[in-house]
Amino acid sequence: MGILGTLLIGLLVGVLARWLKPGRHPMGWVMTILLGIGGSILATYGGQALGIYRAGQAAGLVGAVVGAIVLLVVFGYLKKP
């Protein structure tokens, strides 16, 4: 998968995470893509290291969304004044 595919999946995962987590999320499209890519990386390496799933399984997308939600919560705590 190239860079364009990574950005599209990151956008999809970021949008799903923002949609699933209630509340206001003041960030733009770039931060949404970065959130999705970060969640994907977090879930991919974490899930495979723990032996939960292997590369290419559908659980990877679910894990990526969960990872993005975790990053969204952390981002929300760090962004509060």
N, C-alpha and C positions, 0 to 999 in steps of 0.2 A: 504494500500500500504506500502510495506516495504522500507528499506533504498535503496535497489537496484533499485526499481521502481522510487523512488525520484531522484536518481542520473541519471537514464536514461531520465526521463522527464526534469530534469535540463539541461542535455547535449543537448537534442533536442531544448529546448527553447533558450538556450544560442547560439547554432549554428544558429538558425533562426534569432535571434536578430542581430548577427554579419553579417549575410548574407543580412538582410534588410537595415541595416544602412551602408551607403557608407563610404569609407575611410579605413585607415589602423588601425588595432587593434592588437598591439603587446602584446599578452597574450597567455598563453598555454592552454592546455585542462582543467587543474584544475581550472583556473580562469574562463574559459567558463562555466564549470559546476556550479561553485559558483555564477556566474552572472545569470545563468538560474534559479537556486534555489532561489536566492534573488529576482529576478523578479517575480517568481511564488508566493513567500510569500507576496511581496509588493502588487501584483495585487489581490491575493485572499482575504487578509484582507481588503485592501482598497476598492475593488469592492463590497464585501459583506457588509462592513460598510456603504457604500453609497447607498446600495440597488439596485445596477446596475444589479446584477445577484445573483443566489443562487449557492450553492456548487453542483458540478457535471454537470453544464451546459457547452456547448461548448464555450461560451463566456469567460470562465475561461482560456482556452488555449490562446485565442487572447489577453486577459488581461495580461497573464503571459509574452507573447512576448513583449507587449507594456511596461510592467514594466521592463523587461530586457533591452529594448532599452533605457529607461530612465536611468537605472543604468549604461549602457554603455556610455552614454553621460556624466554623472557625473564622472565616472571613467576616461574618457578621459580628462576632465578639471582638475581633481586632479593630473593626471599623467604628465601633461605638466610642463616642467622646467621653 
